[in-house]
C-alpha cells in the first residue's frame, strides 16, 4: 500500500466520522426545536421540524452508502473496521432520533389547537431538556473519542425512565380527573414516549462508542426502570 493510498484511506475514515458528527448536530437541533415547539405552542416551528426530517434521512442514506463502499473497497480490519461500522450504526440511531422529533412536531401541531396545559407541558419540557443533554453528551463523546463520557451517558439511562414514569402517572391523573383532557393528554403521552425513545438511542450510541474504542461490549446490564403500575 503506497503512502498516497494510506493517506486517502485515512481521509475517507475521517470524512465518514465528520459526516456523522454533522448529522449529529442536525439531529440535536431537531430534538431541541421539537421540545421548543411543544413548550411554546409554536406551530410554524413544528412545521419546520416535520419538513426538515427529510434532510436527516438523506444524510443517513449517504453515510450508509459511503460506509459500505469503504468496507467493500478498503476491507478495513480491527479498529478501522470498528470506526466504519460505528459511523454506520450511529447514523441509523440519529435517523431514528430525527423520526421521533418529527413525531413530536406532528403532535405539537395538534396540541396548539387545544387548551394550554401548562403544568404538563413544563414536565414534558424538563424531560426533553434532559434527553437533549444526553444526546449532546454522547455525540460530544463520539467526536472526541471520549470513552469515559460515553460510559457516563450509558450509566444515567434511569434518569429518563424516572421522568417518563412520573409524567405517565401525572397524565393518568389528569385524564381520570377530567375526561375533556383525555385527547390532549394522549398526545402528550406520545410526546413523552418519543422522548424516552430518543434517550434510548443516546444509550445505544454510548454502547456503540464503547465497542468502537475498546473492541468489547459493555458487559453490565443496561440500567432500566420498570413502568410503575
LOKOL-596690 format. One line per 10 residues: number of its first residue (from 1); for each residue x, y, z of N, C-alpha, C. Coordinates in Angstrom, 2 decimals. Layout:
N
NUM = X:Y:Z:X:Y:Z:X:Y:Z | ...
***
This chain:
229
1 = 0.84:-1.19:0.00:0.00:0.00:0.00:0.89:1.25:0.00 | 0.69:2.12:-0.96:1.53:3.32:-1.08:1.14:4.35:-0.03 | 2.04:5.34:0.16:1.77:6.40:1.12:0.52:7.18:0.73 | 0.35:7.40:-0.58:-0.81:8.13:-1.06:-2.10:7.36:-0.75 | -2.05:6.02:-0.94:-3.23:5.19:-0.67:-3.59:5.21:0.80 | -2.56:5.12:1.66:-2.79:5.16:3.10:-3.42:6.49:3.51 | -2.88:7.60:2.95:-3.42:8.92:3.26:-4.87:9.04:2.81 | -5.15:8.55:1.59:-6.52:8.61:1.05:-7.48:7.80:1.90 | -7.03:6.64:2.35:-7.84:5.77:3.20:-8.15:6.44:4.53 | -7.15:7.06:5.12:-7.34:7.79:6.37:-8.30:8.94:6.21
11 = -8.21:9.63:5.08:-9.11:10.75:4.82:-10.56:10.28:4.67 | -10.74:9.12:4.06:-12.09:8.57:3.92:-12.70:8.25:5.28 | -11.91:7.67:6.17:-12.39:7.36:7.52:-12.73:8.64:8.28 | -11.85:9.63:8.19:-12.08:10.91:8.87:-13.32:11.61:8.32 | -13.49:11.53:7.00:-14.65:12.17:6.38:-15.95:11.50:6.85 | -15.90:10.18:6.99:-17.08:9.46:7.46:-17.45:9.91:8.87 | -16.45:10.03:9.74:-16.68:10.50:11.11:-17.23:11.92:11.10 | -16.67:12.77:10.24:-17.13:14.16:10.15:-18.58:14.24:9.68 | -18.98:13.37:8.77:-20.35:13.36:8.28:-21.32:12.95:9.39 | -20.90:11.96:10.20:-21.74:11.54:11.32:-21.86:12.67:12.34
21 = -20.75:13.37:12.59:-20.77:14.50:13.51:-21.71:15.59:13.01 | -21.68:15.85:11.71:-22.57:16.85:11.12:-24.02:16.42:11.25 | -24.28:15.15:10.99:-25.63:14.64:11.14:-26.09:14.72:12.59 | -25.15:14.48:13.52:-25.47:14.58:14.94:-25.90:15.98:15.32 | -25.21:16.98:14.77:-25.58:18.36:15.04:-26.98:18.68:14.56 | -27.33:18.18:13.38:-28.67:18.39:12.84:-29.73:17.67:13.69 | -29.41:16.46:14.14:-30.35:15.71:14.97:-30.57:16.42:16.30 | -29.49:16.92:16.89:-29.60:17.70:18.13:-30.53:18.88:17.94 | -30.36:19.60:16.84:-31.18:20.78:16.57:-32.65:20.39:16.39 | -32.88:19.26:15.73:-34.25:18.78:15.53:-34.92:18.49:16.88
31 = -34.20:17.81:17.75:-34.75:17.47:19.06:-35.02:18.73:19.87 | -34.06:19.66:19.87:-34.22:20.91:20.61:-35.42:21.70:20.11 | -35.58:21.77:18.79:-36.71:22.51:18.22:-38.04:21.81:18.49 | -38.01:20.48:18.49:-39.24:19.73:18.78:-39.72:20.03:20.21 | -38.77:20.11:21.14:-39.11:20.44:22.53:-39.64:21.87:22.60 | -38.99:22.78:21.89:-39.40:24.19:21.90:-40.82:24.36:21.34 | -41.15:23.63:20.29:-42.47:23.83:19.70:-43.58:23.30:20.61 | -43.26:22.32:21.47:-44.22:21.88:22.49:-44.31:22.93:23.59 | -43.15:23.38:24.08:-43.11:24.32:25.21:-43.75:25.66:24.86 | -43.53:26.12:23.60:-44.01:27.45:23.21:-45.29:27.41:22.39
41 = -45.81:26.19:22.15:-47.01:26.05:21.30:-46.78:26.76:19.96 | -45.66:26.44:19.35:-45.17:27.14:18.16:-45.46:26.29:16.92 | -46.58:26.55:16.27:-46.97:25.75:15.10:-46.01:25.91:13.92 | -45.57:27.15:13.57:-44.62:27.27:12.44:-43.33:26.49:12.67 | -42.80:26.53:13.91:-41.59:25.76:14.21:-41.85:24.26:14.09 | -43.01:23.83:14.55:-43.38:22.41:14.43:-43.41:21.98:12.97 | -43.94:22.83:12.11:-43.98:22.51:10.68:-42.57:22.39:10.10 | -41.66:23.25:10.57:-40.27:23.18:10.13:-39.61:21.87:10.56 | -39.87:21.46:11.81:-39.30:20.21:12.33:-39.76:19.03:11.47 | -41.03:19.01:11.15:-41.57:17.92:10.33:-40.93:17.93:8.94
51 = -40.81:19.10:8.34:-40.27:19.21:6.98:-38.79:18.88:6.91 | -38.03:19.23:7.95:-36.57:19.03:7.92:-36.14:17.59:8.10 | -37.07:16.72:8.45:-36.69:15.32:8.68:-36.11:14.67:7.43 | -36.56:15.10:6.26:-36.05:14.52:5.01:-34.55:14.72:4.86 | -34.05:15.83:5.38:-32.62:16.10:5.29:-31.81:15.07:6.07 | -32.30:14.71:7.26:-31.62:13.68:8.05:-31.69:12.33:7.35 | -32.83:12.02:6.76:-32.96:10.76:6.03:-31.93:10.68:4.90 | -31.77:11.78:4.17:-30.84:11.81:3.05:-29.40:11.66:3.53 | -29.07:12.32:4.64:-27.71:12.21:5.19:-27.41:10.79:5.64 | -28.38:10.16:6.29:-28.17:8.79:6.74:-27.93:7.85:5.56
61 = -28.68:8.04:4.49:-28.51:7.20:3.30:-27.14:7.42:2.68 | -26.65:8.66:2.69:-25.33:8.96:2.13:-24.23:8.36:2.99 | -24.35:8.45:4.31:-23.35:7.85:5.20:-23.34:6.33:5.03 | -24.50:5.75:4.92:-24.60:4.31:4.72:-23.90:3.90:3.42 | -24.14:4.66:2.37:-23.51:4.35:1.07:-21.98:4.43:1.17 | -21.49:5.49:1.80:-20.05:5.67:1.93:-19.40:4.61:2.82 | -20.10:4.24:3.90:-19.57:3.23:4.81:-19.48:1.87:4.11 | -20.51:1.49:3.38:-20.50:0.22:2.66:-19.41:0.20:1.59 | -19.26:1.34:0.90:-18.24:1.43:-0.14:-16.85:1.30:0.46 | -16.62:1.99:1.58:-15.31:1.92:2.23:-15.00:0.49:2.69
71 = -15.99:-0.16:3.29:-15.78:-1.52:3.77:-15.52:-2.49:2.61 | -16.27:-2.31:1.52:-16.13:-3.22:0.37:-14.80:-3.02:-0.35 | -14.39:-1.76:-0.55:-13.20:-1.49:-1.35:-11.91:-1.50:-0.54 | -11.97:-1.01:0.69:-10.75:-0.91:1.52:-10.53:-2.13:2.41 | -11.60:-2.87:2.67:-11.54:-4.05:3.54:-10.80:-3.74:4.85 | -11.29:-2.76:5.60:-10.62:-2.39:6.85:-10.69:-3.52:7.87 | -9.73:-3.50:8.80:-9.68:-4.51:9.84:-9.55:-3.84:11.20 | -9.85:-4.61:12.24:-9.67:-4.18:13.63:-10.30:-2.82:13.88 | -9.52:-1.86:14.39:-10.07:-0.58:14.82:-10.68:0.20:13.66 | -10.08:0.11:12.47:-10.62:0.83:11.32:-12.00:0.29:10.93
81 = -12.16:-1.02:11.01:-13.47:-1.61:10.71:-14.50:-1.16:11.75 | -14.07:-1.11:13.00:-15.00:-0.66:14.06:-15.40:0.79:13.85 | -14.47:1.64:13.39:-14.80:3.04:13.10:-15.88:3.13:12.02 | -15.70:2.34:10.95:-16.65:2.39:9.84:-18.02:1.88:10.26 | -18.04:0.77:10.99:-19.31:0.19:11.44:-20.00:1.12:12.45 | -19.21:1.74:13.33:-19.78:2.67:14.31:-20.45:3.85:13.60 | -19.79:4.38:12.59:-20.37:5.50:11.84:-21.70:5.09:11.23 | -21.75:3.90:10.67:-22.97:3.39:10.05:-24.10:3.23:11.09 | -23.78:2.60:12.21:-24.79:2.32:13.23:-25.26:3.60:13.93 | -24.33:4.52:14.20:-24.72:5.77:14.86:-25.62:6.59:13.94
91 = -25.31:6.60:12.64:-26.16:7.35:11.70:-27.57:6.80:11.69 | -27.71:5.50:11.86:-29.04:4.89:11.90:-29.80:5.31:13.16 | -29.09:5.37:14.29:-29.73:5.83:15.52:-30.13:7.30:15.41 | -29.29:8.10:14.79:-29.60:9.53:14.63:-30.80:9.73:13.71 | -30.90:8.89:12.69:-32.06:8.98:11.79:-33.35:8.67:12.55 | -33.27:7.72:13.47:-34.43:7.39:14.29:-34.76:8.53:15.25 | -33.74:9.18:15.80:-33.98:10.36:16.65:-34.70:11.44:15.86 | -34.31:11.61:14.61:-34.99:12.57:13.75:-36.45:12.21:13.54 | -36.72:10.92:13.38:-38.10:10.46:13.24:-38.92:10.78:14.48 | -38.31:10.57:15.65:-39.00:10.87:16.91:-39.29:12.37:17.02
101 = -38.31:13.19:16.64:-38.51:14.64:16.67:-39.64:15.04:15.73 | -39.69:14.43:14.55:-40.77:14.71:13.60:-42.12:14.33:14.21 | -42.17:13.18:14.87:-43.42:12.75:15.50:-43.87:13.76:16.57 | -42.90:14.28:17.34:-43.23:15.28:18.35:-43.76:16.55:17.68 | -43.13:16.93:16.56:-43.60:18.09:15.82:-45.04:17.93:15.36 | -45.39:16.74:14.90:-46.77:16.49:14.46:-47.75:16.60:15.63 | -47.35:16.08:16.79:-48.20:16.19:17.97:-48.34:17.66:18.39 | -47.25:18.41:18.28:-47.28:19.82:18.66:-48.29:20.59:17.83 | -48.38:20.27:16.55:-49.34:20.94:15.68:-50.78:20.71:16.17 | -51.06:19.52:16.64:-52.40:19.21:17.16:-52.62:19.92:18.50
111 = -51.59:19.91:19.35:-51.73:20.49:20.69:-51.90:22.01:20.67 | -51.39:22.67:19.64:-51.57:24.12:19.57:-53.03:24.51:19.41 | -53.86:23.57:18.96:-55.28:23.85:18.77:-56.11:23.51:20.01 | -55.46:22.89:21.02:-56.16:22.54:22.26:-55.88:23.59:23.33 | -56.64:23.55:24.40:-56.39:24.47:25.51:-55.02:24.19:26.13 | -54.30:25.24:26.56:-52.98:25.03:27.17:-53.08:24.18:28.43 | -52.05:23.33:28.63:-51.93:22.53:29.85:-50.53:22.78:30.40 | -50.38:23.94:31.01:-49.05:24.47:31.33:-48.23:23.56:32.24 | -48.85:23.01:33.29:-48.10:22.17:34.23:-47.55:20.93:33.54 | -48.38:20.29:32.72:-47.93:19.10:32.00:-46.87:19.45:30.96
121 = -47.07:20.57:30.29:-46.10:21.00:29.28:-44.73:21.24:29.91 | -44.72:21.84:31.12:-43.44:22.06:31.80:-42.76:20.75:32.16 | -43.54:19.75:32.56:-42.97:18.43:32.86:-42.35:17.81:31.61 | -43.06:17.92:30.50:-42.55:17.41:29.22:-41.26:18.14:28.85 | -41.26:19.45:29.03:-40.07:20.23:28.68:-38.87:19.82:29.53 | -39.08:19.59:30.82:-37.97:19.17:31.69:-37.38:17.84:31.21 | -38.27:16.91:30.89:-37.81:15.62:30.38:-37.07:15.81:29.05 | -37.61:16.68:28.21:-37.00:16.92:26.91:-35.60:17.50:27.03 | -35.41:18.45:27.96:-34.08:19.05:28.13:-33.07:18.01:28.63 | -33.55:17.10:29.49:-32.68:16.03:29.98:-32.24:15.14:28.81
131 = -33.19:14.75:27.98:-32.88:13.90:26.82:-31.97:14.63:25.85 | -32.27:15.90:25.61:-31.44:16.72:24.72:-30.00:16.77:25.22 | -29.82:16.92:26.54:-28.48:16.96:27.12:-27.75:15.64:26.97 | -28.47:14.54:27.13:-27.85:13.21:26.97:-27.39:13.00:25.52 | -28.21:13.43:24.58:-27.84:13.28:23.18:-26.60:14.11:22.85 | -26.57:15.33:23.37:-25.40:16.19:23.15:-24.14:15.56:23.75 | -24.26:15.07:24.99:-23.10:14.49:25.66:-22.54:13.30:24.89 | -23.44:12.42:24.42:-22.95:11.22:23.74:-22.36:11.55:22.38 | -22.90:12.57:21.70:-22.33:12.97:20.42:-20.98:13.68:20.61 | -20.85:14.44:21.69:-19.55:15.03:22.02:-18.54:13.93:22.33
141 = -18.99:12.89:23.01:-18.10:11.75:23.31:-17.64:11.08:22.03 | -18.53:10.96:21.06:-18.17:10.35:19.77:-17.13:11.21:19.05 | -17.37:12.50:18.98:-16.46:13.40:18.28:-15.07:13.40:18.92 | -15.02:13.35:20.25:-13.75:13.42:20.97:-13.16:12.04:21.28 | -13.84:10.97:20.85:-13.43:9.60:21.21:-13.23:9.49:22.72 | -14.20:10.01:23.46:-14.11:10.08:24.92:-14.90:8.92:25.53 | -14.19:7.87:25.87:-14.84:6.66:26.39:-15.54:6.93:27.72 | -14.88:7.66:28.61:-15.46:7.92:29.93:-16.78:8.67:29.83 | -16.83:9.64:28.94:-18.06:10.42:28.78:-19.18:9.55:28.20 | -18.85:8.69:27.27:-19.86:7.80:26.68:-20.42:6.85:27.74
151 = -19.54:6.29:28.56:-19.99:5.38:29.62:-20.83:6.14:30.64 | -20.51:7.40:30.87:-21.30:8.22:31.78:-22.73:8.38:31.30 | -22.91:8.59:30.00:-24.25:8.68:29.42:-24.98:7.36:29.59 | -24.29:6.27:29.31:-24.88:4.94:29.42:-25.37:4.68:30.85 | -24.59:5.11:31.83:-24.91:4.84:33.22:-26.05:5.67:33.77 | -26.46:6.72:33.03:-27.53:7.59:33.51:-28.86:7.31:32.82 | -29.01:6.16:32.24:-30.22:5.85:31.47:-31.48:5.90:32.33 | -31.35:5.55:33.62:-32.52:5.51:34.50:-33.17:6.88:34.69 | -32.39:7.96:34.56:-32.93:9.30:34.78:-34.10:9.58:33.84 | -33.95:9.21:32.59:-35.01:9.44:31.61:-36.22:8.58:31.95
161 = -36.00:7.34:32.36:-37.10:6.45:32.73:-37.89:7.02:33.91 | -37.18:7.60:34.86:-37.85:8.18:36.04:-38.77:9.33:35.62 | -38.30:10.18:34.72:-39.11:11.28:34.23:-40.32:10.75:33.47 | -40.12:9.75:32.64:-41.22:9.20:31.86:-42.29:8.61:32.78 | -41.87:7.85:33.79:-42.82:7.25:34.72:-43.62:8.31:35.46 | -42.94:9.38:35.88:-43.62:10.46:36.60:-44.66:11.15:35.70 | -44.28:11.40:34.44:-45.21:12.04:33.51:-46.38:11.12:33.19 | -46.10:9.84:33.05:-47.16:8.86:32.80:-48.21:8.91:33.90 | -47.76:8.91:35.16:-48.69:8.96:36.29:-49.44:10.30:36.32 | -48.73:11.39:36.03:-49.35:12.71:36.03:-50.44:12.81:34.97
171 = -50.16:12.29:33.80:-51.14:12.32:32.72:-52.37:11.49:33.05 | -52.17:10.31:33.64:-53.30:9.47:34.04:-54.19:10.19:35.05 | -53.56:10.90:35.98:-54.31:11.64:36.99:-55.21:12.69:36.33 | -54.65:13.42:35.38:-55.43:14.43:34.67:-56.59:13.80:33.90 | -56.32:12.71:33.20:-57.35:12.08:32.37:-58.49:11.52:33.22 | -58.15:10.94:34.38:-59.20:10.40:35.26:-60.00:11.52:35.93 | -59.34:12.65:36.16:-60.00:13.76:36.83:-60.91:14.56:35.91 | -60.59:14.60:34.62:-61.39:15.40:33.69:-61.33:14.74:32.31 | -62.38:14.05:31.91:-62.39:13.36:30.61:-62.10:14.27:29.42 | -62.34:15.57:29.58:-62.08:16.50:28.47:-60.58:16.60:28.15
181 = -59.75:16.18:29.10:-58.30:16.27:28.87:-57.73:15.01:28.22 | -58.57:14.02:28.00:-58.05:12.73:27.51:-57.31:12.89:26.18 | -57.91:13.62:25.24:-57.29:13.74:23.92:-55.93:14.45:23.97 | -55.83:15.67:24.56:-54.51:16.30:24.62:-53.51:15.53:25.47 | -53.99:14.90:26.55:-53.09:14.11:27.38:-52.53:12.90:26.62 | -53.36:12.31:25.77:-52.88:11.19:24.96:-51.76:11.63:24.03 | -51.91:12.82:23.44:-50.85:13.34:22.57:-49.58:13.63:23.36 | -49.74:14.18:24.57:-48.57:14.45:25.41:-47.88:13.14:25.84 | -48.66:12.10:26.04:-48.08:10.80:26.39:-47.23:10.27:25.23 | -47.70:10.44:24.00:-46.91:10.04:22.84:-45.63:10.88:22.75
191 = -45.73:12.16:23.07:-44.54:13.02:23.08:-43.52:12.48:24.09 | -43.99:12.19:25.30:-43.09:11.67:26.34:-42.45:10.35:25.90 | -43.24:9.49:25.26:-42.71:8.20:24.81:-41.65:8.40:23.74 | -41.86:9.35:22.84:-40.85:9.63:21.82:-39.57:10.16:22.45 | -39.70:11.00:23.47:-38.52:11.50:24.18:-37.78:10.35:24.87 | -38.55:9.44:25.47:-37.93:8.29:26.14:-37.15:7.44:25.13 | -37.68:7.32:23.93:-37.01:6.52:22.90:-35.75:7.23:22.38 | -35.79:8.56:22.32:-34.58:9.30:21.95:-33.49:9.05:23.01 | -33.91:9.04:24.28:-32.96:8.72:25.35:-32.37:7.33:25.17 | -33.20:6.37:24.76:-32.69:5.01:24.50:-31.67:5.01:23.37
201 = -31.92:5.82:22.34:-30.96:5.88:21.23:-29.64:6.50:21.68 | -29.70:7.48:22.59:-28.47:8.04:23.14:-27.67:6.96:23.87 | -28.37:6.11:24.60:-27.72:5.00:25.29:-27.14:4.00:24.29 | -27.89:3.72:23.21:-27.38:2.84:22.16:-26.08:3.38:21.58 | -26.06:4.69:21.32:-24.86:5.31:20.75:-23.69:5.17:21.71 | -23.94:5.33:23.01:-22.88:5.16:24.00:-22.30:3.74:23.93 | -23.16:2.75:23.75:-22.70:1.36:23.64:-21.88:1.16:22.37 | -22.30:1.79:21.29:-21.56:1.69:20.02:-20.18:2.31:20.18 | -20.09:3.47:20.84:-18.81:4.14:21.05:-17.89:3.26:21.89 | -18.45:2.65:22.92:-17.64:1.76:23.77:-17.02:0.64:22.95
211 = -17.83:0.02:22.08:-17.30:-1.07:21.25:-16.29:-0.54:20.23 | -16.59:0.63:19.67:-15.67:1.22:18.69:-14.29:1.44:19.30 | -14.25:1.96:20.51:-12.97:2.35:21.12:-12.25:1.20:21.81 | -12.99:0.18:22.27:-12.37:-0.89:23.05:-12.40:-2.25:22.36 | -13.31:-2.40:21.40:-13.47:-3.71:20.77:-14.27:-4.67:21.64 | -14.84:-4.16:22.73:-15.60:-5.00:23.65:-16.96:-4.36:23.93 | -17.96:-5.21:24.15:-19.27:-4.71:24.53:-19.30:-4.41:26.02 | -20.20:-3.50:26.43:-20.39:-3.26:27.85:-21.09:-4.48:28.44 | -20.45:-5.11:29.41:-20.96:-6.39:29.91:-22.05:-6.23:30.95 | -22.11:-5.08:31.61:-23.14:-4.85:32.63:-24.50:-4.73:31.97
221 = -25.54:-5.07:32.71:-26.89:-4.90:32.21:-27.25:-3.43:32.19 | -27.89:-3.00:31.10:-28.27:-1.59:30.98:-29.21:-1.21:32.13 | -28.91:-0.08:32.83:-29.80:0.35:33.91:-31.17:0.74:33.37 | -32.21:0.11:33.92:-33.57:0.38:33.44:-34.54:0.33:34.61 | -35.58:1.14:34.51:-36.67:1.10:35.49:-37.89:0.49:34.84 | -38.62:-0.31:35.60:-39.88:-0.84:35.11:-40.96:0.22:35.30 | -41.90:0.27:34.38:-43.02:1.21:34.50:-43.88:0.84:35.69 | -44.14:1.82:36.54:-44.95:1.58:37.74:-46.40:1.29:37.36 | -47.02:0.40:38.10:-48.44:0.11:37.86:-49.32:1.16:38.55
***
